Amino acid sequence: MGEPGKRRLLGEKNLHLLFELTLGFKAVFALAEIVAGVATYLVPQRYFLALVLWVTRDEFVEDPHDLVANILLHMVQHLSVDAQRFAGIYLLAHGVVKLWLVAGLLRERLWYFPVSIVVFALFIAYQAYRFTYTHSVWLLLVTALDVVVIALTWHEYRYLRDNRKITIPGS
């Protein structure tokens, strides 16, 4: 234990603030996924192709063999309507579920905590599986955030559960 006058970096107040901050990031990502899901589902493929061509035009002028630009172009050109719809529904559902969980966690409803931990762990498992195909740094960063959120969610759950125990006088 430290001296009574010293503040602990990882004290309850700071951990709670960090918990809320990470939930804020998850909420922003969830909203972005919802918007991306709706756009992916509703926007015709030709607009995605135009967007990719617009975004990568400077890269193609500089280097017609640019790996990233060519991968993006290839992906959009070979995106089937079914794959596009699946991606849209997946992003929308993923975002809605995350936003629902974040809202429940911020309202401090205890049953949301274990449910959120399980769902976020399932997201991590799927993201690890996807990483074996994509090797995406962004996917690693999102997964790392999910791991931090799970740890903070577990801590917050235990803290809230322990502090909500009701003591009955005379027992």
FIFIGU-39961 format. One record per residue: x, y, z of N, C-alpha, C, CB in turn; residue in three letters; residue number from 1. Coordinates in nm, 3 decimals. Last residue first. Glycine has a CB too. Example, Ala and Ser with C-alpha at 12.3 -4.5 7.8 and 13.67 -1.06 7.14 Angstrom:
<atoms>
ATOM    n.east   n.north      n.up   ca.east   ca.north     ca.up    c.east   c.north      c.up   cb.east   cb.north     cb.up   resn   resi
ATOM     1.285    -0.225     0.708     1.367     -0.106     0.714     1.290     0.003     0.787     1.408     -0.060     0.572    SER      2
ATOM     1.319    -0.569     0.780     1.230     -0.450     0.780     1.320    -0.330     0.780     1.131     -0.447     0.905    ALA      1
</atoms>
This chain:
<atoms>
ATOM    n.east   n.north      n.up   ca.east   ca.north     ca.up    c.east   c.north      c.up   cb.east   cb.north     cb.up   resn   resi
ATOM    -2.814    -0.899     1.086    -2.788     -1.035     1.039    -2.643    -1.071     1.053    -2.831     -1.051     0.894    SER    171
ATOM    -2.864    -0.639     1.161    -2.898     -0.744     1.255    -2.870    -0.884     1.206    -3.039     -0.734     1.291    GLY    170
ATOM    -2.933    -0.515     0.834    -2.900     -0.489     0.976    -2.947    -0.603     1.064    -2.965     -0.357     1.022    PRO    169
ATOM    -2.795    -0.652     0.552    -2.918     -0.643     0.628    -2.881    -0.623     0.774    -3.007     -0.772     0.609    ILE    168
ATOM    -2.628    -0.508     0.287    -2.615     -0.570     0.420    -2.743    -0.546     0.497    -2.491     -0.513     0.498    THR    167
ATOM    -2.593    -0.570    -0.048    -2.678     -0.508     0.054    -2.658    -0.582     0.186    -2.828     -0.508     0.011    ILE    166
ATOM    -2.353    -0.498    -0.280    -2.402     -0.596    -0.184    -2.477    -0.525    -0.072    -2.285     -0.681    -0.127    LYS    165
ATOM    -2.238    -0.322    -0.447    -2.384     -0.320    -0.443    -2.441    -0.424    -0.348    -2.439     -0.344    -0.583    ARG    164
ATOM    -1.969    -0.367    -0.453    -2.015     -0.246    -0.384    -2.167    -0.235    -0.379    -1.958     -0.125    -0.451    ASN    163
ATOM    -1.947    -0.600    -0.604    -1.905     -0.601    -0.464    -1.958    -0.481    -0.386    -1.752     -0.604    -0.455    ASP    162
ATOM    -2.042    -0.507    -0.854    -2.109     -0.618    -0.785    -2.075    -0.617    -0.636    -2.069     -0.753    -0.848    ARG    161
ATOM    -1.851    -0.309    -0.920    -1.992     -0.274    -0.902    -2.066    -0.381    -0.822    -2.059     -0.255    -1.038    LEU    160
ATOM    -1.615    -0.469    -0.929    -1.623     -0.352    -0.843    -1.770    -0.316    -0.815    -1.550     -0.232    -0.907    TYR    159
ATOM    -1.679    -0.659    -1.124    -1.648     -0.703    -0.988    -1.661    -0.587    -0.889    -1.506     -0.761    -0.981    ARG    158
ATOM    -1.716    -0.483    -1.345    -1.823     -0.573    -1.299    -1.800    -0.615    -1.154    -1.831     -0.697    -1.390    TYR    157
ATOM    -1.464    -0.368    -1.372    -1.579     -0.283    -1.339    -1.695    -0.366    -1.285    -1.624     -0.203    -1.463    GLU    156
ATOM    -1.314    -0.597    -1.445    -1.281     -0.521    -1.324    -1.402    -0.438    -1.278    -1.160     -0.429    -1.350    HIS    155
ATOM    -1.443    -0.667    -1.685    -1.438     -0.762    -1.574    -1.410    -0.689    -1.442    -1.330     -0.869    -1.600    TRP    154
ATOM    -1.390    -0.435    -1.832    -1.528     -0.474    -1.805    -1.534    -0.571    -1.688    -1.592     -0.539    -1.930    THR    153
ATOM    -1.113    -0.444    -1.852    -1.175     -0.335    -1.777    -1.321    -0.366    -1.742    -1.167     -0.204    -1.858    LEU    152
ATOM    -1.088    -0.677    -2.009    -1.023     -0.668    -1.877    -1.088    -0.559    -1.792    -0.873     -0.640    -1.893    ALA    151
ATOM    -1.236    -0.599    -2.237    -1.276     -0.716    -2.158    -1.216    -0.708    -2.018    -1.232     -0.847    -2.227    ILE    150
ATOM    -1.085    -0.380    -2.326    -1.224     -0.360    -2.285    -1.272    -0.478    -2.200    -1.316     -0.342    -2.408    VAL    149
ATOM    -0.847    -0.509    -2.397    -0.847     -0.409    -2.289    -0.988    -0.389    -2.237    -0.788     -0.275    -2.338    VAL    148
ATOM    -0.948    -0.663    -2.608    -0.886     -0.729    -2.493    -0.884    -0.634    -2.373    -0.741     -0.776    -2.527    VAL    147
ATOM    -1.030    -0.460    -2.785    -1.129     -0.553    -2.728    -1.074    -0.625    -2.605    -1.172     -0.656    -2.834    ASP    146
ATOM    -0.782    -0.349    -2.851    -0.881     -0.268    -2.779    -0.986    -0.357    -2.714    -0.949     -0.167    -2.875    LEU    145
ATOM    -0.678    -0.567    -2.991    -0.612     -0.522    -2.867    -0.707    -0.436    -2.784    -0.483     -0.443    -2.899    ALA    144
ATOM    -0.855    -0.566    -3.207    -0.851     -0.681    -3.118    -0.785    -0.644    -2.985    -0.776     -0.798    -3.184    THR    143
ATOM    -0.785    -0.326    -3.327    -0.922     -0.343    -3.278    -0.928    -0.459    -3.178    -1.019     -0.368    -3.396    VAL    142
ATOM    -0.518    -0.394    -3.394    -0.546     -0.282    -3.303    -0.686    -0.292    -3.244    -0.529     -0.148    -3.377    LEU    141
ATOM    -0.557    -0.605    -3.575    -0.483     -0.627    -3.450    -0.511    -0.517    -3.348    -0.332     -0.634    -3.479    LEU    140
ATOM    -0.690    -0.468    -3.776    -0.759     -0.576    -3.706    -0.690    -0.609    -3.575    -0.767     -0.701    -3.795    LEU    139
ATOM    -0.484    -0.301    -3.859    -0.605     -0.243    -3.800    -0.683    -0.347    -3.721    -0.695     -0.182    -3.908    TRP    138
ATOM    -0.312    -0.481    -3.976    -0.268     -0.414    -3.854    -0.389    -0.355    -3.783    -0.163     -0.305    -3.885    VAL    137
ATOM    -0.407    -0.784    -4.119    -0.436     -0.642    -4.107    -0.391    -0.588    -3.972    -0.585     -0.616    -4.128    SER    136
ATOM    -0.397    -1.038    -4.227    -0.275     -0.983    -4.166    -0.286    -0.831    -4.149    -0.151     -1.018    -4.252    HIS    135
ATOM    -0.603    -1.189    -4.346    -0.579     -1.051    -4.388    -0.445    -0.994    -4.343    -0.689     -0.963    -4.336    THR    134
ATOM    -0.606    -1.452    -4.245    -0.623     -1.428    -4.389    -0.577    -1.289    -4.431    -0.767     -1.447    -4.427    TYR    133
ATOM    -0.569    -1.433    -3.976    -0.489     -1.535    -4.046    -0.500    -1.518    -4.198    -0.535     -1.676    -4.006    THR    132
ATOM    -0.764    -1.252    -3.905    -0.626     -1.205    -3.916    -0.539    -1.305    -3.990    -0.569     -1.178    -3.777    PHE    131
ATOM    -0.991    -1.409    -3.880    -0.979     -1.323    -3.997    -0.836    -1.275    -4.017    -1.073     -1.203    -3.984    ARG    130
ATOM    -0.927    -1.526    -3.626    -0.945     -1.610    -3.746    -0.927    -1.527    -3.873    -1.085     -1.676    -3.745    TYR    129
ATOM    -0.932    -1.296    -3.474    -0.808     -1.374    -3.483    -0.812    -1.466    -3.605    -0.786     -1.457    -3.353    ALA    128
ATOM    -1.200    -1.226    -3.503    -1.097     -1.136    -3.554    -0.963    -1.208    -3.566    -1.083     -1.013    -3.463    GLN    127
ATOM    -1.321    -1.440    -3.368    -1.345     -1.422    -3.511    -1.238    -1.332    -3.574    -1.484     -1.362    -3.535    TYR    126
ATOM    -1.221    -1.390    -3.110    -1.195     -1.519    -3.176    -1.213    -1.506    -3.327    -1.289     -1.629    -3.119    ALA    125
ATOM    -1.327    -1.135    -3.063    -1.182     -1.155    -3.067    -1.148    -1.285    -3.139    -1.124     -1.157    -2.923    ILE    124
ATOM    -1.600    -1.194    -3.059    -1.547     -1.103    -3.162    -1.396    -1.121    -3.176    -1.580     -0.957    -3.127    PHE    123
ATOM    -1.602    -1.353    -2.830    -1.637     -1.413    -2.959    -1.588    -1.326    -3.074    -1.789     -1.435    -2.969    LEU    122
ATOM    -1.538    -1.155    -2.645    -1.445     -1.268    -2.663    -1.474    -1.340    -2.795    -1.456     -1.367    -2.544    ALA    121
ATOM    -1.767    -0.998    -2.664    -1.639     -0.941    -2.708    -1.534    -1.050    -2.727    -1.589     -0.836    -2.605    PHE    120
ATOM    -1.950    -1.185    -2.556    -1.965     -1.138    -2.694    -1.834    -1.079    -2.746    -2.078     -1.034    -2.704    VAL    119
ATOM    -1.849    -1.217    -2.293    -1.862     -1.333    -2.383    -1.868    -1.286    -2.528    -1.988     -1.416    -2.347    VAL    118
ATOM    -1.866    -0.951    -2.199    -1.737     -1.022    -2.199    -1.742    -1.140    -2.295    -1.701     -1.070    -2.057    ILE    117
ATOM    -2.141    -0.905    -2.219    -2.047     -0.829    -2.301    -1.912    -0.898    -2.310    -2.030     -0.688    -2.245    SER    116
ATOM    -2.237    -1.080    -2.023    -2.279     -1.097    -2.162    -2.181    -1.027    -2.255    -2.423     -1.042    -2.184    VAL    115
ATOM    -2.122    -0.972    -1.789    -2.079     -1.104    -1.838    -2.119    -1.130    -1.983    -2.137     -1.213    -1.748    PRO    114
ATOM    -2.257    -0.706    -1.814    -2.112     -0.724    -1.802    -2.067    -0.862    -1.847    -2.069     -0.700    -1.659    PHE    113
ATOM    -2.532    -0.707    -1.812    -2.464     -0.674    -1.937    -2.315    -0.709    -1.931    -2.482     -0.526    -1.969    TYR    112
ATOM    -2.606    -0.746    -1.550    -2.611     -0.863    -1.638    -2.546    -0.835    -1.774    -2.755     -0.905    -1.659    TRP    111
ATOM    -2.584    -0.484    -1.432    -2.486     -0.590    -1.405    -2.489    -0.705    -1.504    -2.507     -0.644    -1.267    LEU    110
ATOM    -2.588    -0.184    -1.582    -2.676     -0.299    -1.559    -2.585    -0.422    -1.549    -2.783     -0.316    -1.675    ARG    109
ATOM    -2.466     0.064    -1.635    -2.424     -0.018    -1.519    -2.526    -0.125    -1.482    -2.400      0.071    -1.400    GLU    108
ATOM    -2.488     0.209    -1.855    -2.601      0.222    -1.761    -2.578     0.136    -1.637    -2.732      0.181    -1.830    ARG    107
ATOM    -2.266     0.121    -1.991    -2.264      0.257    -1.938    -2.379     0.282    -1.840    -2.270      0.359    -2.052    LEU    106
ATOM    -2.360    -0.132    -2.066    -2.247     -0.120    -1.973    -2.242     0.019    -1.910    -2.114     -0.151    -2.046    LEU    105
ATOM    -2.563    -0.064    -2.246    -2.594     -0.136    -2.123    -2.484    -0.127    -2.020    -2.620     -0.281    -2.154    GLY    104
ATOM    -2.411     0.063    -2.446    -2.517      0.137    -2.377    -2.553     0.069    -2.245    -2.644      0.150    -2.467    ALA    103
ATOM    -2.250    -0.152    -2.527    -2.188     -0.033    -2.468    -2.292     0.047    -2.390    -2.124      0.055    -2.578    VAL    102
ATOM    -2.448    -0.322    -2.638    -2.370     -0.364    -2.521    -2.306    -0.244    -2.451    -2.262     -0.464    -2.564    LEU    101
ATOM    -2.538    -0.162    -2.852    -2.632     -0.207    -2.750    -2.558    -0.247    -2.622    -2.716     -0.325    -2.802    TRP    100
ATOM    -2.302    -0.144    -3.002    -2.361     -0.023    -2.947    -2.460    -0.056    -2.835    -2.431      0.057    -3.057    LEU     99
ATOM    -2.263    -0.415    -3.073    -2.165     -0.344    -2.990    -2.224    -0.220    -2.926    -2.043     -0.306    -3.074    LYS     98
ATOM    -2.497    -0.457    -3.228    -2.472     -0.538    -3.108    -2.374    -0.466    -3.016    -2.418     -0.677    -3.146    VAL     97
ATOM    -2.455    -0.270    -3.436    -2.573     -0.259    -3.349    -2.552    -0.336    -3.219    -2.699     -0.311    -3.422    VAL     96
ATOM    -2.215    -0.367    -3.555    -2.221     -0.234    -3.495    -2.338    -0.219    -3.399    -2.231     -0.130    -3.603    GLY     95
ATOM    -2.300    -0.620    -3.644    -2.186     -0.608    -3.554    -2.189    -0.474    -3.481    -2.054     -0.623    -3.631    HIS     94
ATOM    -2.504    -0.545    -3.824    -2.534     -0.627    -3.706    -2.424    -0.614    -3.600    -2.551     -0.774    -3.745    ALA     93
ATOM    -2.353    -0.396    -4.015    -2.467     -0.338    -3.945    -2.497    -0.414    -3.816    -2.591     -0.337    -4.036    LEU     92
ATOM    -2.165    -0.585    -4.103    -2.121     -0.461    -4.039    -2.234    -0.396    -3.959    -2.070     -0.362    -4.145    LEU     91
ATOM    -2.343    -0.783    -4.209    -2.248     -0.815    -4.102    -2.205    -0.688    -4.028    -2.124     -0.887    -4.160    TYR     90
ATOM    -2.476    -0.642    -4.411    -2.553     -0.696    -4.298    -2.461    -0.726    -4.180    -2.629     -0.824    -4.341    ILE     89
ATOM    -2.252    -0.584    -4.577    -2.337     -0.478    -4.523    -2.415    -0.524    -4.401    -2.433     -0.429    -4.629    GLY     88
ATOM    -2.158    -0.839    -4.640    -2.070     -0.746    -4.568    -2.153    -0.634    -4.505    -1.964     -0.686    -4.664    ALA     87
ATOM    -2.382    -0.935    -4.781    -2.338     -1.002    -4.658    -2.252    -0.907    -4.575    -2.260     -1.131    -4.690    PHE     86
ATOM    -2.380    -0.757    -4.999    -2.494     -0.757    -4.907    -2.456    -0.824    -4.774    -2.615     -0.830    -4.970    ARG     85
ATOM    -2.137    -0.831    -5.116    -2.157     -0.694    -5.072    -2.272    -0.688    -4.972    -2.185     -0.602    -5.192    GLN     84
ATOM    -2.188    -1.096    -5.180    -2.080     -1.065    -5.085    -2.096    -0.924    -5.030    -1.942     -1.081    -5.152    ALA     83
ATOM    -2.396    -1.054    -5.368    -2.420     -1.131    -5.246    -2.315    -1.102    -5.140    -2.423     -1.281    -5.277    ASP     82
ATOM    -2.262    -0.913    -5.567    -2.372     -0.847    -5.498    -2.401    -0.921    -5.367    -2.499     -0.843    -5.588    VAL     81
ATOM    -1.904    -0.953    -5.545    -2.036     -0.993    -5.591    -2.143    -0.918    -5.512    -2.055     -1.147    -5.577    SER     80
ATOM    -1.623    -0.792    -5.641    -1.717     -0.802    -5.531    -1.854    -0.838    -5.586    -1.722     -0.668    -5.450    LEU     79
ATOM    -1.427    -0.739    -5.821    -1.471     -0.878    -5.809    -1.568    -0.900    -5.693    -1.350     -0.968    -5.793    HIS     78
ATOM    -1.372    -0.470    -5.798    -1.413     -0.521    -5.928    -1.471    -0.662    -5.919    -1.296     -0.520    -6.024    GLN     77
ATOM    -1.286    -0.455    -5.533    -1.412     -0.390    -5.571    -1.462    -0.445    -5.705    -1.394     -0.237    -5.580    VAL     76
ATOM    -1.043    -0.602    -5.546    -1.150     -0.641    -5.454    -1.284    -0.582    -5.498    -1.117     -0.595    -5.311    MET     75
ATOM    -0.893    -0.456    -5.735    -0.930     -0.595    -5.762    -1.048    -0.639    -5.674    -0.808     -0.689    -5.739    HIS     74
ATOM    -0.861    -0.215    -5.594    -0.929     -0.217    -5.723    -0.978    -0.358    -5.757    -0.837     -0.165    -5.834    LEU     73
ATOM    -0.712    -0.308    -5.371    -0.842     -0.242    -5.355    -0.924    -0.248    -5.484    -0.823     -0.096    -5.313    LEU     72
ATOM    -0.483    -0.406    -5.506    -0.566     -0.496    -5.424    -0.705    -0.437    -5.406    -0.500     -0.522    -5.286    ILE     71
ATOM    -0.384    -0.170    -5.622    -0.429     -0.280    -5.707    -0.516    -0.380    -5.631    -0.309     -0.351    -5.767    ASN     70
ATOM    -0.320    -0.022    -5.392    -0.418      0.030    -5.488    -0.472    -0.081    -5.577    -0.354      0.141    -5.575    ALA     69
ATOM    -0.123    -0.192    -5.278    -0.247     -0.161    -5.206    -0.355    -0.113    -5.303    -0.222     -0.055    -5.098    VAL     68
ATOM     0.082    -0.199    -5.485     0.017     -0.319    -5.431    -0.118    -0.289    -5.368     0.107     -0.385    -5.327    LEU     67
ATOM     0.126    -0.032    -5.784     0.112     -0.016    -5.639     0.027    -0.129    -5.583     0.048      0.122    -5.604    ASP     66
ATOM     0.178    -0.019    -6.052     0.184     -0.152    -5.990     0.172    -0.146    -5.837     0.314     -0.222    -6.028    HIS     65
ATOM     0.187     0.244    -6.130     0.073      0.163    -6.176     0.069     0.023    -6.114     0.079      0.151    -6.327    PRO     64
ATOM     0.269     0.502    -5.944     0.317      0.364    -5.960     0.198     0.276    -6.001     0.383      0.311    -5.829    ASP     63
ATOM     0.156     0.756    -5.994     0.293      0.744    -5.944     0.351     0.606    -5.970     0.296      0.774    -5.794    GLU     62
ATOM    -0.098     0.687    -6.081    -0.016      0.776    -6.164     0.130     0.761    -6.125    -0.062      0.924    -6.148    VAL     61
ATOM    -0.186     0.529    -5.867    -0.171      0.468    -6.000    -0.088     0.554    -6.094    -0.308      0.442    -6.062    PHE     60
ATOM    -0.192     0.725    -5.666    -0.103      0.609    -5.652    -0.078     0.543    -5.787    -0.162      0.506    -5.553    GLU     59
ATOM    -0.390     0.893    -5.759    -0.254      0.944    -5.746    -0.153     0.830    -5.735    -0.242      1.036    -5.624    ASP     58
ATOM    -0.618     0.720    -5.747    -0.571      0.775    -5.875    -0.427     0.826    -5.868    -0.663      0.889    -5.920    ARG     57
ATOM    -0.743     0.615    -5.524    -0.613      0.557    -5.564    -0.554     0.621    -5.689    -0.630      0.409    -5.587    THR     56
ATOM    -0.982     0.754    -5.496    -0.888      0.750    -5.384    -0.749     0.706    -5.429    -0.939      0.656    -5.275    VAL     55
ATOM    -1.107     0.703    -5.745    -1.077      0.840    -5.703    -0.970     0.843    -5.595    -1.205      0.909    -5.653    TRP     54
ATOM    -1.133     0.424    -5.738    -1.055      0.487    -5.845    -1.016     0.630    -5.809    -1.133      0.486    -5.978    LEU     53
ATOM    -1.302     0.403    -5.515    -1.167      0.343    -5.512    -1.079     0.405    -5.620    -1.175      0.190    -5.530    VAL     52
ATOM    -1.530     0.537    -5.616    -1.462      0.585    -5.496    -1.318     0.532    -5.490    -1.539      0.544    -5.370    LEU     51
ATOM    -1.601     0.374    -5.833    -1.565      0.514    -5.858    -1.488     0.571    -5.738    -1.692      0.600    -5.885    ALA     50
ATOM    -1.661     0.139    -5.689    -1.553      0.138    -5.788    -1.507     0.281    -5.816    -1.600      0.069    -5.920    LEU     49
ATOM    -1.879     0.229    -5.543    -1.758      0.185    -5.472    -1.638     0.185    -5.567    -1.777      0.044    -5.411    PHE     48
ATOM    -2.051     0.273    -5.757    -2.007      0.387    -5.676    -1.884     0.353    -5.592    -2.121      0.434    -5.585    TYR     47
ATOM    -2.094     0.017    -5.852    -2.026      0.113    -5.941    -1.978     0.236    -5.864    -2.120      0.156    -6.055    ARG     46
ATOM    -2.246    -0.110    -5.652    -2.104     -0.141    -5.667    -2.030    -0.039    -5.752    -2.088     -0.279    -5.727    GLN     45
ATOM    -2.474     0.109    -5.473    -2.439      0.019    -5.584    -2.287     0.005    -5.600    -2.500      0.070    -5.715    PRO     44
ATOM    -2.546     0.108    -5.130    -2.476      0.177    -5.239    -2.438     0.077    -5.348    -2.349      0.250    -5.185    VAL     43
ATOM    -2.658    -0.061    -4.931    -2.743      0.018    -5.019    -2.674     0.078    -5.141    -2.804      0.128    -4.942    LEU     42
ATOM    -2.455    -0.198    -4.791    -2.575     -0.270    -4.836    -2.650    -0.192    -4.945    -2.668     -0.297    -4.718    TYR     41
ATOM    -2.270     0.000    -4.737    -2.228     -0.118    -4.813    -2.349    -0.191    -4.869    -2.146     -0.212    -4.725    THR     40
ATOM    -2.428     0.175    -4.582    -2.373      0.218    -4.710    -2.335     0.099    -4.797    -2.250      0.308    -4.689    ALA     39
ATOM    -2.477     0.011    -4.359    -2.590      0.063    -4.438    -2.541     0.104    -4.577    -2.658      0.183    -4.366    VAL     38
ATOM    -2.209    -0.031    -4.277    -2.297     -0.143    -4.312    -2.414    -0.099    -4.398    -2.348     -0.210    -4.187    GLY     37
ATOM    -2.121     0.227    -4.219    -2.055      0.152    -4.326    -2.143     0.034    -4.372    -1.918      0.100    -4.280    ALA     36
ATOM    -2.292     0.283    -4.002    -2.296      0.367    -4.122    -2.235     0.291    -4.241    -2.219      0.500    -4.098    VAL     35
ATOM    -2.206     0.078    -3.829    -2.347      0.088    -3.868    -2.359     0.169    -3.997    -2.431      0.153    -3.755    ILE     34
ATOM    -1.936     0.141    -3.797    -1.974      0.013    -3.859    -2.119     0.016    -3.906    -1.954     -0.102    -3.760    GLU     33
ATOM    -1.961     0.386    -3.665    -1.896      0.382    -3.796    -1.932     0.252    -3.869    -1.743      0.395    -3.781    ALA     32
ATOM    -2.076     0.295    -3.427    -2.151      0.386    -3.514    -2.093     0.387    -3.655    -2.151      0.529    -3.456    LEU     31
ATOM    -1.859     0.142    -3.335    -1.989      0.078    -3.362    -2.074     0.166    -3.454    -2.065      0.050    -3.231    ALA     30
ATOM    -1.663     0.335    -3.296    -1.641      0.229    -3.394    -1.772     0.163    -3.433    -1.542      0.125    -3.340    PHE     29
ATOM    -1.794     0.476    -3.088    -1.761      0.544    -3.214    -1.738     0.441    -3.324    -1.635      0.634    -3.197    VAL     28
ATOM    -1.803     0.272    -2.895    -1.928      0.331    -2.945    -1.904     0.402    -3.078    -1.987      0.430    -2.842    ALA     27
ATOM    -1.533     0.226    -2.846    -1.614      0.118    -2.902    -1.744     0.172    -2.960    -1.643      0.013    -2.796    LYS     26
ATOM    -1.466     0.476    -2.734    -1.405      0.433    -2.860    -1.487     0.324    -2.926    -1.262      0.382    -2.835    PHE     25
ATOM    -1.625     0.454    -2.502    -1.648      0.561    -2.598    -1.589     0.529    -2.734    -1.590      0.692    -2.546    GLY     24
ATOM    -1.501     0.244    -2.375    -1.638      0.225    -2.423    -1.675     0.334    -2.524    -1.737      0.225    -2.306    LEU     23
ATOM    -1.265     0.373    -2.311    -1.260      0.263    -2.407    -1.400     0.232    -2.460    -1.197      0.137    -2.343    THR     22
ATOM    -1.374     0.559    -2.124    -1.305      0.605    -2.245    -1.300     0.496    -2.351    -1.163      0.651    -2.210    LEU     21
ATOM    -1.470     0.393    -1.921    -1.564      0.476    -1.997    -1.502     0.527    -2.127    -1.610      0.594    -1.911    GLU     20
ATOM    -1.222     0.284    -1.838    -1.331      0.197    -1.883    -1.429     0.277    -1.970    -1.406      0.134    -1.762    PHE     19
ATOM    -1.093     0.515    -1.751    -1.038      0.441    -1.864    -1.143     0.348    -1.924    -0.915      0.361    -1.820    LEU     18
ATOM    -1.261     0.570    -1.531    -1.248      0.667    -1.639    -1.194     0.600    -1.766    -1.156      0.784    -1.596    LEU     17
ATOM    -1.209     0.343    -1.375    -1.345      0.369    -1.423    -1.343     0.468    -1.540    -1.433      0.424    -1.309    HIS     16
ATOM    -0.938     0.383    -1.325    -0.980      0.265    -1.399    -1.122     0.284    -1.455    -0.975      0.140    -1.309    LEU     15
ATOM    -0.953     0.620    -1.174    -0.884      0.619    -1.303    -0.922     0.498    -1.387    -0.734      0.622    -1.282    ASN     14
ATOM    -1.096     0.524    -0.950    -1.148      0.636    -1.028    -1.085     0.639    -1.167    -1.122      0.769    -0.954    LYS     13
ATOM    -0.930     0.318    -0.850    -1.065      0.290    -0.900    -1.119     0.401    -0.989    -1.160      0.268    -0.783    GLU     12
ATOM    -0.591     0.365    -0.971    -0.695      0.365    -0.870    -0.831     0.344    -0.933    -0.693      0.495    -0.790    GLY     11
ATOM    -0.351     0.363    -1.112    -0.457      0.270    -1.149    -0.561     0.256    -1.038    -0.398      0.132    -1.183    LEU     10
ATOM    -0.203     0.557    -0.976    -0.230      0.572    -1.119    -0.347     0.484    -1.161    -0.105      0.538    -1.201    LEU      9
ATOM    -0.300     0.681    -0.664    -0.256      0.565    -0.742    -0.296     0.584    -0.888    -0.317      0.433    -0.686    ARG      8
ATOM    -0.181     0.954    -0.483    -0.282      0.900    -0.573    -0.222     0.782    -0.648    -0.333      1.008    -0.673    ARG      7
ATOM    -0.093     0.991    -0.141    -0.054      0.969    -0.280    -0.170     0.911    -0.360     0.068      0.875    -0.288    LYS      6
ATOM    -0.169     0.999     0.123    -0.180      1.122     0.045    -0.150     1.103    -0.103    -0.088      1.224     0.100    GLY      5
ATOM    -0.113     0.743     0.234    -0.251      0.789     0.218    -0.265     0.912     0.128    -0.309      0.820     0.352    PRO      4
ATOM     0.132     0.556     0.047     0.099      0.652     0.152    -0.041     0.707     0.126     0.203      0.768     0.157    GLU      3
ATOM     0.038     0.226    -0.068     0.111      0.352    -0.073     0.070     0.440     0.043     0.085      0.424    -0.205    GLY      2
ATOM     0.083    -0.118     0.000     0.000      0.000     0.000     0.087     0.124     0.000    -0.094      0.000     0.120    MET      1
</atoms>
